[in-house]
Amino acid sequence: MRMSTLTLAVTAGAALLGAASIPAGAAPGRDRTREGAVTASELLAEVTSCSRVSRGKYRTDHGSPATVPVCGLKGAVFWKADMDIDCDGQVTAHCNRTADPWFQSQTAFTQSDGRPLVSEKLPYVVVPGPSALWDYRAAGLKGGSVVAVVHGDRVGYAVVGDTGPAEIIGEASYAAARSLGVDPDPATGGTAAEVTYILFTGSRVRPIEDHGAAVALGQRLAEQFLRDN
């Protein structure tokens, strides 16, 4: 890191429950630029105000002012920050000690085979490590929880895949950045432009590395989020 079962019924009209998980064999959702029918503008319209659930605010980088709260809505927490690139995990062509000066070979959460995640392949989001500011675990989040990530007019779905410094927020994997049109280079990439991270509480994808399952579940949770808020 940078210095850094809801079971979905397969019959039509099945209700989506609050605490969700989806099996690896579930069919992925529609493959569109925004990875689903819910638009960026629809999601952003629900997060214009903040009911703060964190005790304080986070920094986006070491030495920067603490300006980012974690906010709560029904079925989700969210924050608006920048995006730094987390290339940690298994060594690949673009994620390694040569390409990434902050590279670490482990991720806080692992694949179903026990190996670290693959940042270059799997869209995932980094959550701050538990602290007096906020504890993601108390919010009903864990490795594999589903995240809708909004950048500009793009929506992508990811999972909670790693933890970062306890006072820093705004980081995602190489694959997550690339899917949103953000430069994924771990040394020089990322974006200072606003990125919105909406984390669906009580959700989980198993196995964590099944991105198709994350997209399918994320679409349904995003639609439920719009209905509930």
N, C-alpha and C positions, 0 to 999 in steps of 0.2 A: 504494500500500500504506500501511497505517496507520503513522505515524512509527514512524509507521512509515515373419520374422513367424511368434509362434505363430499359425497359422491354425486357427480353430475348424472342425472337420469338421462337415459338415451331416448326416451319417448318424447314426442313433441309436447310442448307446453309444460314441461317439468319445472317446478319452482326452484330457484336458486336460493340455497340457505346461506346464512351468514358466515359460518366457518367452513372454508372450502379447501378441497384438495382434488387433484385430478390424476388418474392413473397414467402411466407412461404410454399405454396403448391408445389413448384417446386421440381422435382425429384432430389435426391442427385446424385452426380457423382459416378464414379467407385470407389469402396472401395479397395484401395491398400495401401501398407505400406507408399508410398509417397503421397497418396490421390490424384492421378492424373497422367496423362501421361507425364507431364513436370518433368524432372529430376533435382536433386540438381546441378549437374555439368552444366547443361544448364543455370540455373538461375545464378549460381555463375560466369559463363563466362561473363555475362552482367554487373556485378558489380565489376569489377577489378579496375576501376578507379573512382574517385569521383569528380563530379561537385558540389561543396558545395553550399547548399541553406540556411544553418544556418549561423548566424552571427559569431558564435564562436563554441566551442566544448564542449561536455558533459563529465561528470564523470560517471564511471560505479558504483561507490560506494562513500559514503561520505568519504572525505579525500584522495581519489585517484586523480591522475592528470587528467586534462581535455584533453582527447585524441580522442573523438569520434565525428565526424561531421555528420550532416544530409546531404545526397547527393541527387541529383535530376537526373531523367531520364524521358523520355517521358512516361507519364501515371503513374508515381510512384515516391516515395521517398524511400530511404533506409538508413540503418545504420548497422554497424557491432559492436557488443558488446558482453558482457557476457549474462547470463540469471539468474536473481534472480526470486524467486517465489512469486507471488502475490496470497494470499489466501483469499483476502477480499471478502465481499459479504455475501450471506446467509450462516448460520452456517450448516456445514455438519460434517461427521465423521472425516475428515482429515483437515478441515479448521474451526478452532475455536480458542478461546483465550487460551486454554490449549496447542494446537499443535503449534500455531503461536504466538510468543511474540509480533509481530507487527500487529496482526489482527485488522481490522476495519470492522464494519458490513455494510458498504455502499460501493458502487462503483459509479464512476462518471456517468456512463450510466446504465440504468435500463432495465429490461425485459419489454415486452409489457403489463404486468399486473402492472407495476410500482414498482415491487420489485427489490432489488439488484440482480446482476448476481450471478451465482453459479460457483465459481472458480473450484471446483472439477469436474464439469460436462462440462463446456463450455470452449473450447480453445479461449483465448483472449490475447491481447497484451496491455501493458501499454505504453502510450505516455507521454512524459514530459509535465507538465503543461505549459500553454502559458507564454512566457517571452520575453525579448529583444533578447535572443539567437535565438528563433524560435517559431512560433505559428502554431501548427498543423492545426488549423481552416483555416488559410490563405492559406494553401497548398491544401485545398479541402478535408480534412479529418474530420470525425465526428464519434460519436459512431455508430458502425456497419460497418464501412469501413473495407474492406477485406485486410488481410495480408497473404503473403506467408512467412513462417518461415523455414529457412534452417539450419540444424545442421548435420554436417557430410554428409552422403549420404541420409539423410532423408529430405523430404519436407512435411510440414503440413500447413493447412490453418486455419486461426483464424480471429477474428474481433478485431477492436479497442474497448476495453471494460472498460478501467479505465485510470485515469491520475495519474501521480506521481509527485515527487518533480521537480521543474523547472530546476534543474541543473543536474539531474540524468537520465540515459538512460539504457535500457537493462533489461526488466522485463516482465514476462508473467505468465499466470494463471497456477494453478496446472494441469489442464487438458491439456493445451498446452505443458507443459514440459513432461508430461507422454507420450503424443502422439509421441514425438521426442526421446524417450528413455533417457530423462534427469531425474535425481532424483527429484521428485516433492515435497519432504518434505519441508515445508515452513521455518523451522528452520535451517536445515542442508543441504538442497538440492540445486538445481541449478547447473550451470556449469560455470567455468572460461574460458572454451574453446569458440572459436569464434562462435557466432550465427549471422546469417544474417536475418534482418527483412526488407521485401519489402512490402511497404504499397501502395495499388493501389488508387490513388487520384480520387475523384469523384465517388467512389463506395460506396454501402451501402446495407446491408442485413436487411430485415424487415420480421419478428421480429428478433431482434438482437440475440436471443437465439437459432435460427434455424441453427444448425451447418451444417446440410445437405445442406442447401441453400448456406452457406458460401463456402463449398467445391465445389459445382457445379459452382458457380460464380467464385471462385478463380481459378479453372482449366481454365476457358475461359479467364480470365484476364491474367493469366500467359502465356498462348499461345499468346495472343495479345501483351503482353509485349515483348516476344521474337521476334515477327514479327516487332515491332516498333523500336527496339533498336539494 
